[in-house]
Amino acid sequence: MRNRTWIASAGATVALLVASGLYVQALETGHGEDGGGLRVDPGRVPSVVAPLATRHECAGHRPVGSLPAVDDGSPLERVLAHIDKLAQRERYATVFTGLSIDEDRQIANVWRVPSDAFDADVCGSAVKGVTVRLYSTDVDRKTLDALSDRIADDMRRWDGTFQMRQVGVDERGFVLVGVDHPDKARPIIEKAYGKADSGYIKVVYVDQAEALAG
């Protein structure tokens, strides 16, 4: 099984980083080991997580040709492109959280703040051969992006105490912060961003960042 992450509103540059054998999605911070950051074209990237317990599952019934062909024209690609457009609508700005895919099993995993309207639109986009799984969160992607940007701005703030190496939004509904000493960094980072936001931060150990091709 291979998961990838589909990034809605992917106009911003992203960095692809690898640490401890796991692929990590990270937003462009402008702070690499050399101070220049790691840059690649935006798009779909490997997911850092496996899906959690399913809240709701939709099996595709509509004809494949009812959605425009994109990229390789596969049923899953068509569904992903449609969900991406839904996620960018203003009415869903406070709903959509993230999306990852399982290509082998033709599954789109969608994390969102529960919304009957969004769920109906997403499930309605599922074509034959594709399954959509919906997972609940309590935070939208724009909020997580803003928090990730705040943390990234402090990339060098704690040098000498610990080293912050990666910052990125995880599709499940939190900001993943990679550091060299998690036990030392965790209480400092959580305190720095306040009680309300610290619940959306996960501090983990990562090795030196390495850019990925493709």
Backbone as a chain_set.jsonl record, in Angstrom:
{"seq": "MRNRTWIASAGATVALLVASGLYVQALETGHGEDGGGLRVDPGRVPSVVAPLATRHECAGHRPVGSLPAVDDGSPLERVLAHIDKLAQRERYATVFTGLSIDEDRQIANVWRVPSDAFDADVCGSAVKGVTVRLYSTDVDRKTLDALSDRIADDMRRWDGTFQMRQVGVDERGFVLVGVDHPDKARPIIEKAYGKADSGYIKVVYVDQAEALAG", "coords": {"N": [[0.842, -1.191, 0.0], [0.489, 2.238, -0.783], [0.454, 5.442, 0.299], [-0.504, 8.73, -0.613], [-0.471, 12.288, -0.323], [-2.906, 14.614, -1.15], [-2.848, 17.933, -1.848], [-4.929, 20.507, -1.124], [-5.605, 23.669, -2.631], [-2.966, 24.145, -3.572], [-1.078, 26.182, -4.125], [1.039, 27.217, -2.755], [4.539, 26.761, -2.206], [5.923, 23.577, -1.377], [7.867, 21.548, 0.844], [9.541, 18.477, 0.566], [10.378, 16.148, 2.831], [12.431, 13.701, 4.467], [12.532, 11.532, 7.232], [13.693, 9.436, 9.8], [12.93, 7.177, 8.378], [10.324, 7.688, 7.592], [8.123, 9.34, 5.373], [7.621, 12.796, 5.34], [5.352, 15.388, 5.145], [5.971, 18.733, 4.572], [5.53, 22.198, 4.946], [6.86, 24.869, 2.967], [9.419, 26.517, 4.576], [11.536, 28.199, 4.369], [13.754, 27.855, 5.827], [16.306, 25.928, 5.849], [18.931, 23.566, 6.578], [21.001, 25.007, 5.612], [19.995, 27.448, 5.696], [18.541, 28.094, 3.495], [16.307, 26.599, 2.885], [14.236, 23.896, 1.582], [13.13, 23.07, -1.574], [10.519, 22.061, -3.749], [8.363, 21.289, -6.537], [4.89, 22.035, -5.963], [2.273, 19.664, -5.17], [1.141, 16.28, -5.19], [2.061, 14.353, -2.402], [3.881, 11.884, -0.397], [1.95, 10.313, 2.148], [2.111, 10.769, 5.691], [0.853, 9.229, 7.484], [-1.188, 6.408, 8.533], [-4.601, 5.576, 7.878], [-7.068, 6.295, 10.395], [-9.699, 5.043, 12.569], [-12.63, 4.524, 10.676], [-15.158, 6.9, 10.107], [-17.21, 7.282, 8.324], [-18.096, 5.764, 5.243], [-18.028, 5.861, 1.723], [-19.015, 4.23, -1.127], [-18.189, 4.363, -4.524], [-20.57, 5.167, -7.063], [-21.348, 6.629, -9.272], [-20.944, 7.136, -12.84], [-17.661, 6.815, -14.271], [-16.948, 8.58, -16.303], [-18.433, 10.817, -15.691], [-17.08, 12.721, -14.329], [-14.543, 15.152, -15.03], [-11.63, 14.228, -16.956], [-8.392, 14.036, -15.588], [-4.838, 14.415, -15.208], [-3.698, 11.185, -15.214], [-6.137, 10.273, -15.951], [-7.455, 8.36, -14.496], [-10.018, 6.779, -12.44], [-9.67, 7.407, -9.659], [-7.996, 9.685, -9.74], [-9.7, 11.529, -10.937], [-11.695, 11.792, -8.994], [-10.187, 12.842, -6.869], [-9.388, 15.321, -7.917], [-11.852, 16.571, -8.077], [-12.651, 16.667, -5.371], [-10.635, 18.311, -4.432], [-11.34, 20.74, -5.639], [-13.768, 21.188, -4.344], [-12.836, 21.576, -1.735], [-11.651, 24.04, -1.929], [-13.658, 25.859, -2.086], [-15.332, 28.686, -0.76], [-17.393, 28.261, 1.064], [-16.649, 25.954, 2.314], [-14.396, 26.508, 3.707], [-14.022, 26.439, 6.441], [-14.262, 23.816, 6.979], [-12.869, 21.709, 5.519], [-10.011, 19.679, 6.16], [-7.86, 17.848, 5.473], [-6.378, 15.485, 3.104], [-5.634, 12.228, 2.021], [-4.401, 9.486, -0.008], [-4.914, 6.066, -0.936], [-3.523, 4.419, -3.289], [-3.32, 1.775, -4.194], [-5.607, 0.477, -3.294], [-7.506, 2.16, -4.251], [-8.635, 4.307, -2.718], [-9.819, 7.273, -1.239], [-8.986, 9.218, 1.446], [-10.516, 11.394, 3.577], [-10.216, 14.095, 5.74], [-12.124, 16.093, 7.854], [-14.007, 18.79, 9.37], [-16.999, 17.749, 10.668], [-19.674, 17.976, 8.395], [-22.753, 18.056, 6.959], [-23.395, 18.974, 4.393], [-20.889, 19.174, 3.062], [-20.02, 16.52, 3.293], [-21.996, 15.244, 1.754], [-21.47, 16.332, -0.772], [-18.848, 15.408, -1.211], [-19.131, 12.595, -1.062], [-20.88, 12.308, -3.15], [-19.231, 12.679, -5.271], [-17.842, 10.391, -5.697], [-16.803, 7.993, -7.924], [-17.441, 4.934, -9.793], [-15.549, 2.216, -8.614], [-14.009, 3.627, -6.866], [-13.466, 4.407, -3.438], [-14.54, 6.501, -0.813], [-13.43, 7.637, 2.266], [-14.417, 9.117, 5.256], [-13.203, 11.15, 7.871], [-13.347, 12.486, 11.157], [-12.48, 15.751, 12.375], [-11.591, 18.614, 14.412], [-10.752, 20.982, 13.42], [-9.89, 23.274, 10.813], [-8.145, 23.38, 7.614], [-7.011, 25.891, 6.941], [-6.616, 27.111, 9.415], [-4.711, 25.403, 10.511], [-2.634, 25.756, 8.651], [-1.974, 28.423, 9.176], [-1.023, 28.236, 11.815], [1.149, 26.539, 11.393], [2.756, 28.214, 9.846], [3.369, 30.206, 11.727], [4.927, 28.757, 13.563], [7.011, 27.955, 11.889], [8.211, 30.385, 11.389], [9.671, 30.691, 13.651], [11.871, 29.086, 13.436], [14.616, 29.098, 14.109], [14.618, 29.914, 16.681], [15.071, 28.529, 19.095], [17.61, 27.543, 18.949], [20.475, 26.014, 20.258], [19.223, 25.135, 22.508], [17.437, 23.215, 21.544], [17.043, 21.802, 18.265], [14.959, 22.823, 15.728], [13.722, 21.139, 12.994], [11.871, 20.45, 11.006], [8.687, 21.51, 9.828], [5.302, 21.059, 9.329], [1.957, 20.57, 7.972], [-0.093, 17.979, 8.995], [-2.376, 15.796, 7.485], [-4.335, 14.722, 9.146], [-5.09, 16.544, 11.027], [-3.341, 18.229, 12.541], [-0.302, 20.059, 13.364], [2.817, 18.986, 12.454], [5.841, 18.868, 14.067], [9.187, 18.548, 13.65], [12.043, 17.682, 15.485], [15.345, 17.616, 17.074], [15.525, 16.823, 19.725], [12.943, 15.667, 21.165], [11.743, 15.389, 23.818], [12.833, 17.485, 25.228], [12.105, 19.63, 23.65], [9.29, 19.586, 23.407], [7.644, 20.605, 25.718], [8.451, 23.281, 25.659], [7.764, 24.223, 23.107], [4.984, 23.787, 23.104], [4.177, 25.486, 25.16], [4.933, 27.941, 24.096], [3.125, 28.482, 22.035], [0.644, 28.625, 23.122], [-2.236, 27.422, 24.965], [-4.578, 26.844, 23.503], [-3.718, 26.427, 20.858], [-1.698, 24.543, 21.177], [-2.768, 22.029, 21.354], [-2.991, 21.213, 18.789], [-0.505, 20.546, 17.923], [2.116, 18.323, 17.24], [5.023, 17.003, 18.412], [7.891, 15.492, 17.226], [10.703, 13.231, 16.837], [13.143, 13.833, 14.354], [15.61, 13.031, 11.911], [18.394, 14.54, 10.145], [17.154, 16.677, 7.608], [16.233, 15.666, 4.31], [16.074, 16.268, 0.917], [13.592, 15.123, -1.363], [13.266, 13.604, -4.542], [10.907, 14.097, -7.139]], "CA": [[0.0, 0.0, 0.0], [1.248, 3.467, -0.831], [-0.397, 6.603, 0.49], [-0.011, 10.032, -1.001], [-1.312, 13.375, 0.152], [-3.354, 15.587, -2.137], [-2.871, 19.215, -1.151], [-5.878, 21.471, -1.664], [-5.051, 25.015, -2.74], [-1.535, 23.871, -3.488], [-0.301, 27.218, -4.773], [2.258, 27.479, -1.989], [5.61, 25.777, -2.356], [6.051, 22.645, -0.274], [9.135, 20.832, 0.916], [9.405, 17.061, 0.853], [11.468, 15.807, 3.722], [12.369, 12.336, 4.965], [13.142, 11.425, 8.553], [13.44, 8.198, 10.517], [12.282, 6.215, 7.496], [8.961, 8.092, 7.274], [7.991, 10.536, 4.561], [6.947, 13.857, 6.078], [4.94, 16.531, 4.369], [6.296, 19.963, 5.288], [5.367, 23.422, 4.203], [8.096, 25.611, 2.759], [9.68, 27.412, 5.702], [12.621, 29.124, 4.084], [14.82, 27.606, 6.796], [16.929, 24.615, 5.787], [20.163, 23.515, 7.344], [21.878, 26.047, 5.114], [19.257, 28.696, 5.764], [17.854, 28.364, 2.25], [15.092, 25.811, 2.764], [14.182, 22.834, 0.591], [12.023, 23.429, -2.446], [10.133, 21.236, -4.891], [7.078, 21.732, -7.056], [3.753, 21.566, -5.177], [1.53, 18.565, -5.775], [0.812, 15.201, -4.277], [3.246, 13.887, -1.698], [3.581, 10.713, 0.421], [1.29, 10.555, 3.425], [2.898, 10.392, 6.855], [0.024, 8.477, 8.418], [-2.168, 5.425, 8.085], [-5.919, 6.014, 8.298], [-7.601, 5.902, 11.695], [-11.007, 4.396, 12.467], [-13.497, 5.182, 9.707], [-16.43, 7.398, 10.604], [-18.216, 7.051, 7.289], [-17.485, 5.296, 4.009], [-18.896, 5.974, 0.555], [-18.571, 3.478, -2.294], [-18.558, 5.103, -5.712], [-21.62, 4.606, -7.914], [-21.564, 7.41, -10.487], [-20.067, 6.73, -13.947], [-16.339, 7.447, -14.262], [-16.938, 9.69, -17.254], [-19.229, 11.965, -15.229], [-16.12, 13.703, -13.835], [-13.527, 15.435, -16.055], [-10.373, 13.482, -16.886], [-7.213, 14.817, -15.197], [-3.612, 13.63, -15.083], [-3.717, 9.929, -15.974], [-7.508, 9.964, -16.32], [-7.977, 7.255, -13.698], [-11.157, 7.147, -11.591], [-9.234, 8.036, -8.419], [-7.504, 11.024, -10.043], [-10.869, 12.366, -11.202], [-12.336, 12.067, -7.707], [-9.308, 13.727, -6.107], [-9.46, 16.668, -8.479], [-13.145, 17.14, -7.707], [-12.609, 16.985, -3.937], [-9.749, 19.466, -4.307], [-12.13, 21.918, -5.982], [-14.724, 21.396, -3.252], [-12.111, 22.075, -0.568], [-11.269, 25.422, -2.153], [-14.834, 26.722, -2.044], [-15.416, 29.508, 0.45], [-18.357, 27.695, 2.007], [-16.024, 24.841, 3.015], [-13.112, 26.968, 4.249], [-13.933, 26.057, 7.849], [-14.64, 22.404, 7.046], [-11.841, 20.81, 5.018], [-8.77, 19.575, 6.935], [-6.781, 17.225, 4.716], [-6.728, 14.378, 2.232], [-4.571, 11.323, 1.581], [-4.96, 8.436, -0.846], [-4.341, 4.727, -1.026], [-3.659, 4.119, -4.704], [-3.483, 0.346, -4.436], [-6.992, 0.087, -3.034], [-8.372, 3.179, -4.839], [-9.351, 4.926, -1.608], [-9.525, 8.66, -0.864], [-9.246, 9.457, 2.864], [-10.776, 12.819, 3.752], [-10.382, 14.586, 7.109], [-12.894, 17.335, 7.82], [-14.94, 19.095, 10.448], [-18.243, 17.172, 10.147], [-20.606, 18.877, 7.71], [-23.636, 17.262, 6.109], [-23.309, 19.455, 3.017], [-19.599, 18.775, 2.512], [-20.019, 15.062, 3.176], [-22.839, 14.875, 0.62], [-20.763, 16.702, -1.999], [-17.698, 14.522, -1.376], [-19.617, 11.251, -1.389], [-21.498, 12.373, -4.464], [-18.193, 12.712, -6.305], [-17.195, 9.077, -5.799], [-17.173, 7.238, -9.12], [-17.302, 3.485, -9.675], [-14.184, 1.759, -8.413], [-13.334, 4.463, -5.86], [-14.108, 4.517, -2.126], [-14.19, 7.688, -0.034], [-13.576, 7.465, 3.707], [-14.476, 10.409, 5.934], [-12.73, 11.136, 9.254], [-13.698, 13.727, 11.848], [-11.518, 16.59, 13.083], [-12.244, 19.809, 14.947], [-9.967, 22.121, 12.957], [-9.803, 23.344, 9.358], [-6.792, 23.457, 7.065], [-6.488, 27.258, 6.995], [-6.146, 27.331, 10.78], [-3.467, 24.654, 10.661], [-1.612, 26.419, 7.843], [-1.543, 29.632, 9.887], [-0.217, 27.808, 12.952], [2.404, 26.037, 10.848], [3.555, 29.374, 9.445], [3.878, 30.839, 12.955], [6.005, 27.932, 14.105], [8.128, 28.006, 10.944], [8.889, 31.672, 11.569], [10.547, 30.565, 14.824], [12.702, 27.915, 13.174], [15.917, 29.202, 14.784], [14.413, 30.58, 17.974], [15.575, 27.774, 20.246], [18.937, 26.977, 18.69], [21.272, 25.982, 21.481], [18.44, 24.315, 23.432], [17.115, 22.105, 20.648], [17.003, 22.24, 16.872], [13.744, 22.536, 14.982], [14.179, 20.733, 11.667], [10.779, 20.369, 10.038], [7.364, 21.956, 10.248], [4.343, 20.823, 8.258], [0.593, 20.206, 8.352], [-0.487, 16.595, 8.79], [-3.764, 15.807, 7.024], [-5.27, 14.261, 10.18], [-5.59, 17.663, 11.817], [-2.379, 18.828, 13.456], [0.97, 20.494, 12.799], [3.896, 18.089, 12.839], [7.094, 19.589, 14.269], [10.302, 17.624, 13.79], [13.161, 18.258, 16.233], [16.381, 16.647, 17.419], [15.312, 16.355, 21.102], [11.515, 15.868, 21.422], [11.391, 15.561, 25.229], [13.26, 18.823, 25.61], [11.412, 20.633, 22.84], [7.83, 19.529, 23.48], [7.022, 21.568, 26.631], [8.794, 24.646, 25.251], [6.956, 24.561, 21.936], [3.57, 23.842, 23.486], [3.981, 26.703, 25.951], [5.144, 29.114, 23.252], [2.003, 28.755, 21.134], [-0.596, 28.746, 23.863], [-3.014, 26.219, 25.258], [-5.541, 26.564, 22.441], [-3.045, 25.909, 19.67], [-0.781, 23.444, 21.461], [-3.475, 20.779, 21.123], [-2.864, 20.863, 17.376], [0.914, 20.401, 17.625], [2.746, 17.058, 17.622], [6.474, 17.125, 18.331], [8.485, 14.176, 17.009], [12.119, 13.242, 16.464], [13.538, 13.596, 12.965], [17.016, 13.148, 11.613], [18.622, 15.649, 9.225], [16.225, 16.702, 6.479], [16.793, 15.305, 3.011], [15.112, 16.548, -0.148], [13.199, 13.981, -2.173], [12.996, 13.921, -5.94], [9.654, 13.577, -7.697]], "C": [[0.875, 1.238, 0.0], [0.287, 4.631, -0.704], [0.285, 7.849, -0.034], [-0.951, 11.083, -0.434], [-1.64, 14.308, -0.994], [-3.519, 16.899, -1.4], [-3.862, 20.142, -1.828], [-5.24, 22.848, -1.656], [-3.538, 24.963, -2.708], [-0.697, 24.908, -4.214], [0.99, 27.504, -4.053], [3.275, 26.383, -2.236], [5.625, 24.866, -1.149], [7.44, 22.051, -0.301], [8.834, 19.381, 1.224], [10.63, 16.64, 1.643], [11.32, 14.374, 4.182], [13.116, 12.263, 6.282], [12.738, 10.119, 9.187], [12.664, 7.188, 9.678], [10.863, 6.572, 7.124], [8.999, 9.319, 6.382], [7.183, 11.56, 5.347], [6.589, 14.977, 5.129], [5.271, 17.774, 5.177], [6.066, 21.156, 4.39], [6.715, 24.092, 4.027], [8.295, 26.605, 3.893], [10.727, 28.45, 5.384], [13.791, 28.923, 5.018], [15.31, 26.177, 6.651], [18.171, 24.63, 6.643], [21.135, 24.604, 6.907], [21.2, 27.397, 5.109], [18.433, 28.967, 4.519], [16.573, 27.588, 2.066], [15.223, 24.763, 1.677], [12.962, 23.077, -0.268], [11.794, 22.381, -3.532], [8.813, 21.783, -5.395], [5.962, 21.23, -6.16], [3.036, 20.447, -5.911], [1.202, 17.518, -4.758], [2.073, 14.612, -3.682], [2.899, 12.697, -0.835], [2.926, 11.086, 1.746], [2.163, 10.068, 4.569], [2.13, 9.46, 7.775], [-0.744, 7.361, 7.725], [-3.523, 5.873, 8.597], [-6.308, 5.497, 9.681], [-8.968, 5.252, 11.485], [-11.929, 5.198, 11.554], [-14.788, 5.639, 10.358], [-17.535, 7.095, 9.591], [-17.504, 6.665, 5.998], [-18.489, 5.351, 2.869], [-18.292, 5.176, -0.599], [-19.082, 4.183, -3.538], [-19.591, 4.398, -6.567], [-21.766, 5.365, -9.231], [-20.589, 6.961, -11.577], [-18.74, 7.488, -13.913], [-16.31, 8.673, -15.158], [-17.738, 10.903, -16.827], [-18.355, 13.044, -14.592], [-15.053, 13.926, -14.902], [-12.276, 14.589, -15.85], [-9.241, 14.434, -16.529], [-6.028, 13.873, -15.064], [-3.701, 12.336, -15.9], [-5.135, 9.492, -16.348], [-8.148, 8.854, -15.521], [-9.168, 7.71, -12.865], [-10.725, 7.878, -10.322], [-8.752, 9.456, -8.665], [-8.664, 11.986, -10.288], [-11.563, 12.768, -9.894], [-11.499, 13.052, -6.887], [-9.381, 15.16, -6.608], [-10.773, 17.348, -8.091], [-13.174, 17.531, -6.226], [-11.726, 18.208, -3.697], [-10.503, 20.761, -4.606], [-13.148, 22.232, -4.893], [-14.041, 22.057, -2.056], [-11.748, 23.544, -0.703], [-12.452, 26.381, -2.138], [-14.92, 27.453, -0.703], [-16.334, 28.886, 1.501], [-17.758, 26.537, 2.813], [-14.673, 25.211, 3.637], [-12.927, 26.565, 5.704], [-14.276, 24.582, 8.06], [-13.475, 21.485, 6.678], [-10.568, 20.861, 5.863], [-7.639, 18.974, 6.118], [-7.262, 16.011, 3.95], [-5.493, 13.545, 1.926], [-5.208, 10.216, 0.763], [-4.2, 7.131, -0.705], [-4.563, 4.293, -2.471], [-3.953, 2.65, -4.971], [-4.931, -0.1, -4.279], [-7.997, 1.104, -3.553], [-9.28, 3.816, -3.777], [-8.881, 6.362, -1.416], [-9.929, 8.84, 0.591], [-9.365, 10.953, 3.095], [-10.979, 13.131, 5.233], [-11.081, 15.932, 7.043], [-13.639, 17.546, 9.121], [-16.3, 18.626, 9.937], [-19.215, 18.223, 9.61], [-21.455, 18.037, 6.771], [-23.498, 17.664, 4.642], [-22.006, 19.015, 2.356], [-19.551, 17.27, 2.295], [-20.831, 14.605, 1.965], [-22.139, 15.186, -0.697], [-19.59, 15.761, -2.263], [-18.159, 13.124, -1.773], [-20.253, 11.213, -2.778], [-20.489, 12.381, -5.598], [-17.555, 11.351, -6.541], [-17.705, 8.308, -7.015], [-16.95, 5.749, -8.883], [-15.831, 3.095, -9.573], [-13.418, 2.532, -7.365], [-14.16, 4.488, -4.581], [-13.619, 5.777, -1.436], [-14.447, 7.39, 1.434], [-13.46, 8.821, 4.383], [-14.095, 10.257, 7.398], [-12.99, 12.496, 9.889], [-12.494, 14.422, 12.474], [-12.293, 17.747, 13.701], [-11.496, 21.073, 14.529], [-9.877, 22.095, 11.437], [-8.368, 23.574, 8.901], [-6.205, 24.862, 7.153], [-5.944, 27.583, 8.381], [-4.816, 26.624, 11.0], [-2.331, 25.279, 9.854], [-1.068, 27.654, 8.56], [-0.657, 29.279, 11.079], [1.135, 27.296, 12.474], [3.323, 27.181, 10.444], [4.159, 30.08, 10.661], [5.069, 30.072, 13.519], [7.234, 27.994, 13.198], [8.899, 29.311, 11.06], [9.875, 31.64, 12.733], [11.548, 29.431, 14.668], [14.02, 27.933, 13.956], [15.815, 29.739, 16.214], [15.073, 29.861, 19.14], [16.902, 27.075, 19.973], [19.808, 27.105, 19.935], [20.579, 25.189, 22.572], [17.996, 23.037, 22.729], [17.061, 22.675, 19.247], [15.691, 21.829, 16.225], [14.139, 22.273, 13.532], [13.095, 20.705, 10.601], [9.489, 20.877, 10.645], [6.411, 21.717, 9.081], [2.989, 20.418, 8.794], [0.341, 18.743, 8.015], [-1.981, 16.576, 8.486], [-4.767, 15.378, 8.079], [-5.744, 15.38, 11.094], [-4.627, 18.179, 12.86], [-1.135, 19.268, 12.695], [2.06, 19.585, 13.345], [5.197, 18.89, 12.905], [8.206, 18.583, 14.53], [11.5, 18.297, 14.433], [14.195, 17.177, 16.535], [16.201, 16.065, 18.816], [13.85, 16.592, 21.502], [11.165, 16.136, 22.88], [11.754, 16.954, 25.731], [12.423, 19.896, 24.909], [9.912, 20.712, 23.112], [7.231, 20.551, 24.452], [7.299, 23.019, 26.24], [7.914, 25.091, 24.087], [5.489, 24.701, 22.31], [3.263, 25.092, 24.296], [4.046, 27.945, 25.076], [3.92, 29.473, 22.418], [0.644, 28.709, 21.822], [-1.39, 27.472, 23.968], [-3.942, 25.844, 24.104], [-4.879, 25.912, 21.233], [-2.183, 24.688, 19.943], [-1.438, 22.08, 21.263], [-3.392, 20.308, 19.686], [-1.404, 20.72, 16.947], [1.384, 19.029, 18.093], [4.237, 17.185, 17.365], [7.075, 15.725, 18.247], [9.965, 14.335, 16.679], [12.276, 13.047, 14.962], [15.047, 13.757, 12.853], [17.2, 14.367, 10.702], [17.693, 15.542, 8.029], [16.956, 16.379, 5.188], [15.75, 15.535, 1.949], [14.839, 15.298, -0.96], [12.945, 14.431, -3.596], [11.657, 13.335, -6.356], [8.511, 13.584, -6.713]], "O": [[1.888, 1.289, 0.699], [-0.611, 4.782, -1.533], [1.5, 8.006, 0.085], [-2.099, 10.786, -0.105], [-0.75, 14.742, -1.725], [-4.261, 16.967, -0.42], [-3.664, 20.528, -2.98], [-4.433, 23.162, -0.781], [-2.901, 25.654, -1.913], [0.293, 24.559, -4.857], [1.945, 27.984, -4.662], [2.92, 25.223, -2.448], [5.375, 25.307, -0.027], [8.11, 22.048, -1.334], [7.971, 19.083, 2.049], [11.764, 16.761, 1.18], [10.2, 13.872, 4.28], [14.188, 12.847, 6.439], [11.572, 9.729, 9.125], [11.842, 6.437, 10.202], [10.232, 5.813, 6.388], [9.801, 10.228, 6.595], [6.168, 11.217, 5.954], [7.443, 15.462, 4.386], [4.894, 17.869, 6.345], [6.378, 21.117, 3.2], [7.615, 23.907, 4.847], [7.429, 27.444, 4.143], [10.805, 29.478, 6.056], [14.728, 29.722, 5.017], [14.758, 25.284, 7.293], [18.433, 25.6, 7.354], [21.969, 25.069, 7.684], [21.741, 28.375, 4.593], [17.699, 29.954, 4.47], [15.807, 27.897, 1.154], [16.207, 24.744, 0.938], [11.866, 23.273, 0.257], [12.736, 21.881, -4.147], [8.209, 22.644, -4.755], [6.051, 20.119, -5.637], [3.174, 20.298, -7.125], [1.003, 17.827, -3.583], [3.054, 14.396, -4.394], [1.719, 12.494, -0.547], [3.311, 12.066, 2.384], [2.872, 9.071, 4.436], [2.69, 8.951, 8.745], [-0.926, 7.364, 6.507], [-3.597, 6.496, 9.656], [-5.919, 4.399, 10.079], [-9.347, 4.948, 10.354], [-11.995, 6.423, 11.657], [-15.439, 4.877, 11.072], [-18.644, 6.704, 9.956], [-16.429, 7.185, 5.699], [-19.643, 4.947, 3.016], [-17.158, 5.439, -0.999], [-20.251, 4.559, -3.613], [-19.514, 3.187, -6.78], [-22.257, 4.803, -10.21], [-19.511, 6.455, -11.263], [-18.705, 8.668, -13.565], [-15.712, 9.69, -14.807], [-17.732, 11.919, -17.521], [-18.823, 14.154, -14.342], [-14.69, 12.987, -15.61], [-11.906, 14.271, -14.72], [-9.138, 15.52, -17.101], [-6.198, 12.675, -14.835], [-3.772, 12.379, -17.128], [-5.316, 8.456, -16.989], [-9.267, 8.44, -15.825], [-9.317, 8.904, -12.607], [-11.348, 8.87, -9.944], [-9.064, 10.352, -7.88], [-8.601, 13.145, -9.878], [-11.963, 13.918, -9.711], [-12.036, 13.981, -6.284], [-9.429, 16.101, -5.816], [-10.803, 18.547, -7.812], [-13.667, 18.603, -5.873], [-12.04, 19.045, -2.85], [-10.326, 21.762, -3.911], [-13.369, 23.395, -4.556], [-14.587, 22.973, -1.442], [-11.556, 24.227, 0.303], [-12.261, 27.596, -2.175], [-14.615, 26.889, 0.347], [-16.066, 28.983, 2.698], [-18.283, 26.175, 3.865], [-13.906, 24.338, 4.042], [-11.798, 26.369, 6.154], [-14.547, 24.154, 9.182], [-13.132, 20.583, 7.441], [-10.101, 21.937, 6.236], [-6.55, 19.546, 6.076], [-8.395, 15.56, 4.116], [-4.433, 14.085, 1.611], [-6.421, 10.018, 0.827], [-3.009, 7.107, -0.396], [-5.653, 3.852, -2.835], [-4.735, 2.316, -5.861], [-5.42, -0.943, -5.03], [-9.2, 0.954, -3.337], [-10.503, 3.857, -3.915], [-7.68, 6.634, -1.428], [-11.093, 8.636, 0.938], [-8.421, 11.7, 2.838], [-11.809, 12.511, 5.898], [-10.687, 16.809, 6.274], [-13.874, 16.605, 9.88], [-16.724, 19.062, 8.867], [-19.529, 19.211, 10.274], [-20.923, 17.375, 5.88], [-23.487, 16.809, 3.756], [-22.014, 18.537, 1.221], [-19.1, 16.797, 1.252], [-20.421, 13.699, 1.239], [-22.206, 14.394, -1.637], [-19.359, 15.361, -3.404], [-17.631, 12.538, -2.718], [-20.17, 10.209, -3.485], [-20.839, 12.123, -6.75], [-16.8, 11.184, -7.498], [-18.895, 8.011, -7.119], [-16.342, 5.355, -7.888], [-14.987, 3.571, -10.333], [-12.304, 2.153, -7.003], [-15.388, 4.577, -4.621], [-12.428, 6.088, -1.467], [-15.534, 6.95, 1.808], [-12.528, 9.58, 4.121], [-14.586, 9.365, 8.089], [-12.867, 13.53, 9.233], [-11.606, 13.775, 13.03], [-13.508, 17.848, 13.532], [-11.589, 22.106, 15.192], [-9.797, 21.024, 10.836], [-7.494, 23.917, 9.697], [-5.011, 25.008, 7.416], [-4.921, 28.257, 8.505], [-3.902, 27.183, 11.606], [-1.193, 25.328, 10.321], [0.137, 27.905, 8.556], [0.346, 29.948, 11.326], [2.16, 27.589, 13.09], [4.531, 27.122, 10.673], [5.316, 30.501, 10.631], [6.082, 30.659, 13.9], [8.363, 28.076, 13.681], [10.112, 29.337, 10.85], [10.798, 32.452, 12.8], [12.022, 28.878, 15.661], [14.482, 26.887, 14.412], [16.83, 29.985, 16.866], [15.575, 30.498, 20.065], [17.275, 26.134, 20.674], [19.867, 28.157, 20.572], [21.232, 24.633, 23.456], [18.156, 21.932, 23.248], [17.036, 23.892, 19.064], [15.35, 20.648, 16.176], [14.814, 23.094, 12.913], [13.376, 20.914, 9.421], [9.234, 20.694, 11.835], [6.693, 22.137, 7.959], [2.874, 19.973, 9.936], [0.541, 18.32, 6.876], [-2.763, 17.258, 9.15], [-5.958, 15.646, 7.922], [-6.694, 15.196, 11.855], [-5.047, 18.534, 13.962], [-0.936, 18.901, 11.537], [2.205, 19.435, 14.558], [5.604, 19.512, 11.923], [8.169, 17.851, 15.519], [11.931, 19.361, 13.987], [13.967, 15.991, 16.293], [16.657, 14.954, 19.087], [13.544, 17.614, 22.116], [10.363, 17.028, 23.159], [11.051, 17.524, 26.565], [12.082, 20.924, 25.494], [9.329, 21.794, 23.053], [6.363, 21.317, 24.035], [6.462, 23.891, 26.471], [7.385, 26.202, 24.088], [4.824, 25.641, 21.874], [2.201, 25.691, 24.134], [3.297, 28.898, 25.292], [3.698, 30.647, 22.123], [-0.392, 28.752, 21.157], [-1.235, 26.555, 23.162], [-4.077, 24.668, 23.767], [-5.413, 24.965, 20.656], [-1.956, 23.878, 19.043], [-0.749, 21.087, 21.03], [-3.684, 19.15, 19.386], [-1.096, 20.765, 15.756], [1.086, 18.618, 19.214], [4.664, 17.443, 16.24], [6.802, 14.874, 19.093], [10.423, 15.411, 16.295], [11.617, 12.192, 14.369], [15.67, 14.513, 13.598], [16.263, 15.142, 10.511], [17.47, 14.454, 7.498], [18.112, 16.749, 4.987], [14.632, 15.035, 2.073], [15.745, 14.505, -1.218], [12.454, 15.538, -3.819], [11.312, 12.216, -5.974], [7.402, 13.174, -7.053]]}, "num_chains": 1, "name": "protein.A"}
